[in-house]
């Protein structure tokens, strides 16, 4: 039996080739939904339909939720509508709202038809919010109680709910206290509920110190609130402070995971939704944009070099050494860029301390500039036996390291003012600048002092 | 009143200058510990001691826990031992074990002295584990019950615990079921405990499907288990399946946050523990290593250019255009490198599908190679009125884009075999390769066909 996803991919490909479909469905069935999804995404397209057919209808909804958008769409297309409706019928409203953009319209209509009035209202309530605000992360399973009833009465209510419906909301660890108009008052944890004397009233044990999250708060702020207060769940209220839902920590974790993946990919101009096996034309177009931008910046560097072609013709060593200057400027600059961008993102860097941080970065860079300028002076002197060339090389290196650092500190601040994400654009702008500065100072000084 | 960390930094710096220390302590006191820590890390060193003195002794322990290692050490150094011992006396054993490396030995001894026998055993139990395994994430607050007692008896026990000690373990949302020898059997959630009829026995409502985490499991595996099962807490067992502690989801989130920060920084050769205001010499040394490696690779590219200096002397356009070739190869290569490295890290790419993924990446790269080779052919033809040069430029561009992609796919696989983290070394190796290939093919082909 394959023990992890790597072997699982081998196993599935092998069994599909042997047409041993029973073994496939036996293997897939006990897997967690997230593992099923990862397995599907790891398989080349031609294998996906086969494994999808072997997943039981009742597992399909949860598996769809775990898939990346593009892969999900592909599978929805090959599933017939009747089965889709059956598969999705046990989905919660907030989950349905998460994926309904990908579903064929008749399926969505059929699903909404089956909801009762209250649930249809809830579905519409969740559907309103985009994915990157609190409302988009919330579910509508918040359990609310009044402040004036006793612990005993609440426990009785929960027992009735269990015996009537067979289950409680998932991840129930807190109840929310509201007044008769549904205005949010406070929070009661199950652990308090179960451990305080049962004659106490809810108002005696409820806590007001956990802030309610507003439905339009950004998802990033939700993450911060959860982290700062070590929350397991939190109430969500509308603009008028009425309780409309809750966010549980597992949804926060999913969001964090997504963000950290996006963070890594966007630096390369890549799209997180991209399927490993996305159609080739589509995959090419996405990357072509990034390559086009890069070509533009590379040609602007080439244009600067072109201004000094007469100098290079006279002293070819300039052409040999110039990429070294530009490259060192790029590396120091992007170290500072990363530190500053990160510091701003986590709220450690602001207008008031940016000056002292920039000074600190420049001090570090200057030491390195002195060190590596000396090193390259010695190397180039040894290589070309030309101390003048070595001196110009070293001076250019010093200038580009210090100015690259300065640019690395300034770019995220300027982009921030312009509301441009420094994680996407910062690297490209920095490299363009350090290349330009590197080539210009090195070739320019060489032209002035040597040629 | 300052509303966020940015304004808070302003506020503190201003008040320190005015020596308005009372206002500082009033401002700091209500902040969450994580906010206190962030504020300290955002301040230049000279301000830190002042704000640290204004933090109440009983808040110092929690604040220390939230700080990065270096900043924490700096503050511990300036706190006198008696106050440290008072501050740390309310710390939990697992928290003490997290920071005791940074404490002066007499303080650690004094702390351990004050623990009772059971707690000292627990402290030693937690201290054994490194930070990157389950044991290092766990706390020892697991609440255990026997399978044969009734729900009513458990609730009575929890109420007694509350009235005796005034509180329950933090984030208590599940109890763990163990036999008389402390072997782990299963889990009971508080929501089941509170909602099932109280005459049922624990064994009737406990669940066996949530896997116990072994103390030596890697922290990454713990994260996966929490994500796959949407857990709020999980039991930790030793090699013989005895319950020794639990991990709560807030510790998992802290670990994830740390990892994603490390991931971003290590690509630039930076260290996550680094203080924004680390001593300049120390900060320089760390980055110097990375710059040194980069200088080496830049000079190896220069050496390749140097082999063709005669050609460049004859046709300076080569020097002008060559950085464009290398740069485009670097960008396509690093797109593929990022996708493959990421895919391996999340378990989507393995031996069995790497061939099809590499083919897929090469297909995408080839389309882009055709597109951009055509574009650069036209540009260089227009610029230099030399179709031969344009053709060589285009051919070199095609070769470097395709081979850069190939390298981007292969490097993480090879590094994986050698047990080297591709996120650290991958980028440097790739750039070295694409620079070398870019300069060599462009200058080499030009020498063969034009010069």
Interface residues (C-beta under 8 A of the other chain):
Chain A: X4 X5 X6 X7 X9 X10 X13 X32 X34 X35 X38 X41 X42 X43 X44 X155 X158 X159 X161 X162 X163 X168 X170 X171 X172 X173 X190 X191 X192 X193 X194 X195 X196 X197 X226 X227 X228 X229 X230 X232 X249 X250 X252 X253 X254 X256 X257 X260 X261 X263 X264 X265 X267 X268 X269 X270 X274 X276 X277 X280 X281 X283 X284 X287 X288 X290 X291 X292 X294 X295 X297 X298 X299 X301 X302 X305 X306 X309 X310 X312 X313 X316 X317 X318 X319 X320 X321 X322 X323 X324 X326 X327 X328 X331 X332 X334 X335 X338 X339 X342 X343 X346 X347 X348 X349 X350 X351 X352 X353 X356 X357 X360 X363 X364 X367 X368 X371 X372 X375 X376 X379 X435
Chain B: X4 X5 X6 X7 X9 X10 X13 X32 X34 X35 X38 X41 X42 X43 X44 X155 X158 X159 X161 X162 X163 X168 X170 X171 X172 X173 X190 X191 X192 X193 X194 X195 X196 X197 X226 X227 X228 X229 X230 X232 X249 X250 X252 X253 X254 X256 X257 X260 X261 X263 X264 X265 X267 X268 X269 X270 X274 X276 X277 X280 X281 X283 X284 X287 X288 X290 X291 X292 X294 X295 X297 X298 X299 X301 X302 X305 X306 X309 X312 X313 X316 X317 X318 X319 X320 X321 X322 X323 X324 X326 X327 X328 X331 X332 X334 X335 X338 X339 X342 X343 X346 X347 X348 X349 X350 X351 X352 X353 X356 X357 X360 X363 X364 X367 X368 X371 X372 X375 X376 X379 X435
